[in-house]
Amino acid sequence: MTQDRIDFEKDILGLSLALLDKFKDDLIGSGITRRRTKLKRNQTGTKYLSEIQIELWDEYDLVGIEEYFVWEGEKPSSTKEDLKEWIEEFLRDLIEERKKIK
């Protein structure tokens, strides 16, 4: 595993956790809690893939699992800016949907 890949994955995991923290009050206000955010790695032969998985719950019910590819093969799947935008959009949309339901 290259240091570039390790650093990029670590940065994206940190970014994901920071965004979840940024939206924490709105998520809690919508009845949503984060149970697990993890980096998943998969090596099949020479093919490598990593992704961030975010699990969100409402008490005992799974509200959603969102996954973002981080690294595919020999390069990042996207830029940090794009991943940040996707995660923020997912969280905003989820919060808005929950507000409509409650």
N, C-alpha and C positions, 0 to 999 in steps of 0.2 A: 504494500500500500504506500503510495507516495505521500510525502508531507503536504504537498499542495492539496491533495484530495482530503486528507485528514483535517487540515486547516479550514477548507471550504465547508466541509460537513459540520465541523464544530461551530463555525460562524453562523450557518443556517439554523442549526439547533438553537443557538443562543438568540438569534433573531426571532425565531418562533416563540421561544419562552418570553422574550421581552414584549412581543406583541400581545401574547396572551395576558401578560401582566398589565399592559396598557389598557386592555379592554376588560379587565377583571371585574370592575364595579358594574359595568353594563351587562356583562355575562351573568353575574350573580343576581342583578336586578331583574334579569329575564328568567331566573330560575335555573341557570346553567352553571355547572362546575366542570373544571378540567380534571380528569382522572389520570390521564397518562399522555405524555408527549415523549416520543422516542424516535431515535434514529434507527432505521432498519437497514441492514446490509445483506446483500445476497450475491454470492459468487457462484456462478454456474460455469464450470470449466474456465475459460479465459474471459467470460463476460461478467462484468461487475455492474451492480445497480444498488443505489442507496436512495432512501426516501425518508421523509419526516412523516410521522403518523401522529395525529392529534385526535384524542378521544374526548368527546364532550357528553356530559350526562345531565339528566334532570332527575335528581333523587336516585331512583333505581332503574330508570329507563335511559337507554342509549339514545342520545339526540342525534349524534352524527360522528362519523369517523372521516376525517379529511386527510388525504395523503398527497404529498408533493414530492415528485422525483427531484433528487438533489444532484446525483452524479450518475451518468450512464457511460459505460465503457471507459474511455480515456478522458472524458471532459465533463464539465458541469452541464446539467440538463437545461439550465437557464441562468440568468444573471441574478445577483442578490437583490437588485432592485425589482425585477419581475416577481421573484418569489415573495418579497415583502408585500408587493401590491396584491398578489393573489391571496395571501393569508389575510391581509387586512380586509379585502373585499369579502372573503368567506365569512369572517367574523362579523362584519357590519351587516351583511345579508342575513345571517343567522339571528342576530339580535333583533333586526327589524321584523323578521318573520315571527319571532317569539312575541314581540309586542303586539302584533296583529291577533295572535291566538289568545293572549291573556286579557 
